């Protein structure tokens, strides 16, 4: 008799086993906002654990992020998480945003340091009177309210971290300060993620480290974005997309979904049950990946 392995059984079982959250970016124009809502309304019936909305570089989308997050909750009933960064702002300014989230009934925050104005490659300079890093920000948020807080983790280390000891120590500090989970930077080789889990476990980190899954809807865009934030694009993966974006967008889309499916199913086989999908305000890839996990509109 062919007995299904535990892993393949997991692939076939229902939504209740998996927890998924979806990340959207704050739209900057009315046309982008239309697409945002279209995707939110398509994905909300999947009943994600939460939908998170990014905070534009240096706080550039402060008001819009607040409006989007409040509206997601009001219009769909899905829990919404607001990203928040502390770069380029005083503690008072950041605290005011946290108070605004609290007043609006937002209960979840993704707490981040943020990138310097010159981009992720530039050195971070603390605002005089500002929070020094994400760990301090988590402590500050905790003082204001009982939020569910997520922080960032980096399977390939943060570009500015000197070594793994500093990296894991920093992650532990953020979690010990009161975050409930970490969400990872995008990665395209699952081994980086598995190694991060090992390192975290050895350091006594018990909180979930949720993989951030980035479907490659445009190889050009995603590989450029990945390079900026220190996520490597393996040569074998680049080879899969070679020449498709310009010459054969349909095949590009098929390869992109196959690649994302392969990545997610390998994680499922390794026992991972929580996922954070970077939707980039598109719904199709996430809808397809959710189906692979047995998550259907309910
Ligand atoms: P931190 O954890 O504070 O630090 C980053 C690195 O600095 C650490 O890895 C560590 O190496 C070093 N470091 C920190 N403190 C110390 C210390 N005391 N001593 C030595 N080294 C130290 N950016 C946005 O602008 N808006 C967003 O909405 C947004 N969302 C994100 C969501 C996720 C899931 C992720 C992974 C990233 C997101 N980012 C966002 C990007 C993030 O702001 C950048 O990666 C930023 O450079 C680091 O933020 P952090 O919270 O990880 O910083």
Boltz pocket constraint, residues with backbone or C-beta under 6 A from the ligand:
constraints:
  - pocket:
      binder: B
      contacts: [[A, 53], [A, 54], [A, 55], [A, 56], [A, 57], [A, 58], [A, 83], [A, 84], [A, 85], [A, 110], [A, 111], [A, 112], [A, 113], [A, 114], [A, 115], [A, 116], [A, 120], [A, 132], [A, 133], [A, 134], [A, 135], [A, 151], [A, 152], [A, 153], [A, 157], [A, 158], [A, 160], [A, 161], [A, 162], [A, 166], [A, 167], [A, 170], [A, 174], [A, 183], [A, 184], [A, 185], [A, 186], [A, 212]]
      max_distance: 6.0
